[in-house]
Amino acid sequence: MKRRKVSNMLGLAVLAALFERPMHPYEAATVLRERGKEADFKIKWGSFYTVVGNLEKHGFIEAVGNVRDGARPERTVYRITGAGKAEMEDWVAELLGEPDPEPSRFHTGLSVMLALGPDVVDRQLGRRVAELDRLSAEREEALAKWRKEVPRLVLLESEYELAMWRAEAEWVRGLRDDLATGALPGVAEWRHFRETGELPEDLSAFAEGGPE
């Protein structure tokens, strides 16, 4: 992944908003909120004006004037620059074309799940599946409504998220089945270790899942 002058994903969200038309920061933030971009970009609003300032500092946006709304202080209106458009396009192309190598929280949890016992892991995985099913059902219902109002082109990120939730739930169900049936090697040794604190002499059972 490229090292970017403004690496906060909020910067990309601001560039995308200003790509439509010039806006002052408060208006851009309002547009992003109204479109539900908080979920897409994991926006931390406390850093919003800092990100706007960094975009301006690096020449990705520029001030084009000021506006006043009633008795409120004047607000600076910004527009995206040519450099900003090039940065936005390159950033989007990277996001679409390059898989993210960063491990997810779930990935990390799986890597250290032996810190818990098999029964606890199974219980927590059951909670995860139930939550994934709930999220999927809500998203399916929402998509059915949204498709009547807006084109599919602007719903693709929601479709993708739904597909990922469904796929993850299916995989986790399979893992729970393997834990329950003993199809996953090393479960007996794992359980023994958790109950007695004694490591088995042959630790290969814990390594059959692949290299560390």
C-alpha positions as CSV (number, residue, x, y, z in Angstrom):
1,M,0.0,0.0,0.0
2,K,1.1,3.5,-0.8
3,R,2.3,5.9,1.8
4,R,-0.1,8.9,1.4
5,K,0.4,12.4,2.5
6,V,-3.1,12.3,4.0
7,S,-3.7,8.7,5.1
8,N,-6.8,9.1,7.2
9,M,-9.7,7.5,5.3
10,L,-11.8,10.5,6.3
11,G,-9.6,12.4,3.8
12,L,-10.9,10.3,1.0
13,A,-14.5,10.8,2.1
14,V,-14.0,14.6,2.1
15,L,-12.4,14.5,-1.4
16,A,-15.3,12.4,-2.7
17,A,-17.8,14.9,-1.2
18,L,-16.0,17.9,-2.8
19,F,-15.7,16.1,-6.1
20,E,-19.5,16.7,-6.4
21,R,-19.3,20.4,-5.7
22,P,-17.6,23.0,-3.5
23,M,-18.7,23.0,0.1
24,H,-17.7,24.3,3.5
25,P,-16.6,21.6,6.0
26,Y,-19.8,21.6,8.0
27,E,-21.8,21.0,4.8
28,A,-19.5,18.2,3.7
29,A,-19.8,16.6,7.1
30,T,-23.6,16.9,6.9
31,V,-23.6,15.2,3.5
32,L,-21.4,12.4,4.7
33,R,-23.7,11.8,7.7
34,E,-26.9,11.9,5.7
35,R,-25.5,9.2,3.3
36,G,-24.4,6.9,6.1
37,K,-20.7,7.2,5.2
38,E,-19.8,6.9,8.9
39,A,-20.0,3.1,8.5
40,D,-18.1,3.0,5.2
41,F,-15.2,5.1,6.3
42,K,-15.3,4.6,10.1
43,I,-15.3,8.3,10.5
44,K,-14.0,9.9,13.7
45,W,-15.6,13.3,13.6
46,G,-13.2,14.8,16.2
47,S,-10.4,14.8,13.5
48,F,-12.6,16.2,10.7
49,Y,-11.2,19.7,10.6
50,T,-7.7,18.5,11.1
51,V,-8.1,16.3,8.0
52,V,-9.6,19.2,6.0
53,G,-6.6,21.3,7.0
54,N,-4.1,18.6,6.0
55,L,-5.9,18.2,2.6
56,E,-5.5,21.9,2.0
57,K,-1.9,22.0,3.2
58,H,-0.9,19.3,0.6
59,G,-2.8,21.0,-2.2
60,F,-5.7,18.5,-2.5
61,I,-8.3,21.1,-1.8
62,E,-8.4,24.9,-1.9
63,A,-10.5,27.7,-0.5
64,V,-12.7,29.5,-3.0
65,G,-14.6,31.9,-0.8
66,N,-16.6,32.3,2.4
67,V,-20.3,32.0,3.2
68,R,-22.4,33.2,6.1
69,D,-25.6,31.5,7.3
70,G,-27.6,33.9,9.4
71,A,-25.8,35.0,12.6
72,R,-23.3,32.2,12.4
73,P,-19.6,32.9,11.7
74,E,-18.4,32.9,8.2
75,R,-17.4,29.5,6.8
76,T,-14.7,28.8,4.3
77,V,-15.8,27.0,1.1
78,Y,-13.4,24.5,-0.4
79,R,-13.2,22.8,-3.8
80,I,-11.1,19.8,-4.9
81,T,-8.0,20.6,-6.9
82,G,-6.5,18.7,-9.9
83,A,-4.0,17.1,-7.5
84,G,-6.9,16.2,-5.2
85,K,-8.8,14.5,-8.0
86,A,-5.7,12.5,-9.0
87,E,-5.1,11.5,-5.4
88,M,-8.8,10.5,-5.0
89,E,-8.8,8.4,-8.2
90,D,-5.5,6.7,-7.2
91,W,-6.7,6.0,-3.7
92,V,-10.0,4.5,-4.9
93,A,-8.2,2.4,-7.5
94,E,-5.9,1.0,-4.8
95,L,-8.8,0.2,-2.5
96,L,-10.6,-1.7,-5.3
97,G,-7.6,-3.5,-6.7
98,E,-5.4,-4.4,-3.8
99,P,-6.5,-6.9,-1.0
100,D,-6.1,-5.5,2.5
101,P,-3.3,-7.4,4.2
102,E,-4.2,-6.1,7.7
103,P,-5.7,-8.8,10.0
104,S,-9.2,-8.2,11.2
105,R,-10.1,-8.4,14.9
106,F,-11.7,-11.8,14.3
107,H,-8.5,-13.0,12.6
108,T,-6.5,-12.0,15.6
109,G,-9.0,-13.7,18.0
110,L,-8.7,-16.9,16.1
111,S,-4.9,-16.8,16.3
112,V,-5.0,-16.8,20.1
113,M,-8.3,-18.7,20.8
114,L,-6.4,-21.5,22.6
115,A,-6.2,-19.0,25.5
116,L,-9.9,-20.0,26.1
117,G,-11.3,-23.5,26.4
118,P,-13.2,-25.3,23.6
119,D,-16.6,-24.8,25.3
120,V,-16.0,-21.1,25.8
121,V,-14.8,-20.7,22.2
122,D,-17.9,-22.5,21.0
123,R,-20.2,-20.3,23.0
124,Q,-18.5,-17.1,21.7
125,L,-18.7,-18.3,18.2
126,G,-22.4,-19.0,18.7
127,R,-22.8,-15.4,19.8
128,R,-21.0,-14.3,16.7
129,V,-23.2,-16.3,14.4
130,A,-26.3,-15.0,16.0
131,E,-25.2,-11.4,15.6
132,L,-24.1,-12.0,12.0
133,D,-27.5,-13.5,11.3
134,R,-29.2,-10.5,12.9
135,L,-27.1,-8.0,10.9
136,S,-27.8,-9.9,7.7
137,A,-31.5,-10.0,8.2
138,E,-31.6,-6.3,8.9
139,R,-29.5,-5.5,5.9
140,E,-31.6,-7.7,3.6
141,E,-34.7,-5.9,4.7
142,A,-33.0,-2.5,4.2
143,L,-31.7,-3.4,0.8
144,A,-35.2,-4.5,-0.3
145,K,-36.5,-1.1,0.6
146,W,-33.5,0.9,-0.8
147,R,-33.7,-0.9,-4.2
148,K,-37.1,0.6,-4.7
149,E,-35.8,4.1,-4.2
150,V,-32.2,4.2,-5.5
151,P,-30.2,2.4,-8.2
152,R,-28.1,-0.7,-7.3
153,L,-25.0,1.2,-8.3
154,V,-25.0,3.1,-5.1
155,L,-25.8,0.1,-3.0
156,L,-22.9,-2.1,-3.9
157,E,-21.0,-1.6,-0.6
158,S,-24.1,-2.7,1.3
159,E,-24.4,-5.8,-0.9
160,Y,-20.7,-6.6,-0.3
161,E,-21.0,-6.2,3.4
162,L,-24.1,-8.5,3.4
163,A,-22.2,-11.1,1.4
164,M,-19.2,-11.0,3.8
165,W,-21.5,-11.4,6.8
166,R,-23.2,-14.4,5.2
167,A,-19.9,-16.0,4.2
168,E,-18.4,-15.5,7.7
169,A,-21.5,-16.9,9.4
170,E,-21.3,-20.0,7.2
171,W,-17.6,-20.5,7.9
172,V,-18.1,-20.1,11.7
173,R,-21.0,-22.6,11.7
174,G,-18.6,-25.1,10.0
175,L,-16.0,-24.4,12.6
176,R,-18.5,-25.0,15.4
177,D,-19.5,-28.3,13.8
178,D,-15.9,-29.4,13.6
179,L,-15.3,-28.5,17.2
180,A,-18.4,-30.4,18.3
181,T,-17.7,-33.6,16.2
182,G,-14.0,-33.8,16.8
183,A,-13.2,-33.2,13.1
184,L,-10.8,-30.5,14.2
185,P,-7.5,-32.2,15.2
186,G,-6.1,-31.4,18.7
187,V,-9.4,-30.5,20.5
188,A,-9.0,-33.2,23.1
189,E,-5.4,-32.1,23.8
190,W,-6.6,-28.5,24.0
191,R,-9.3,-29.4,26.4
192,H,-6.9,-31.4,28.6
193,F,-4.5,-28.5,28.7
194,R,-7.2,-26.0,29.7
195,E,-8.5,-28.4,32.4
196,T,-5.1,-29.4,33.9
197,G,-2.6,-26.9,32.8
198,E,-0.4,-29.7,31.4
199,L,0.9,-29.3,27.9
200,P,0.8,-32.6,25.9
201,E,4.2,-34.1,25.1
202,D,3.3,-34.0,21.4
203,L,2.4,-30.4,20.6
204,S,1.9,-31.2,16.9
205,A,-1.9,-31.4,17.5
206,F,-1.8,-27.7,18.1
207,A,0.2,-27.0,14.9
208,E,-1.9,-28.9,12.4
209,G,-3.8,-25.8,11.4
210,G,-0.8,-24.5,9.5
211,P,2.4,-22.5,10.1
212,E,2.5,-19.7,12.7
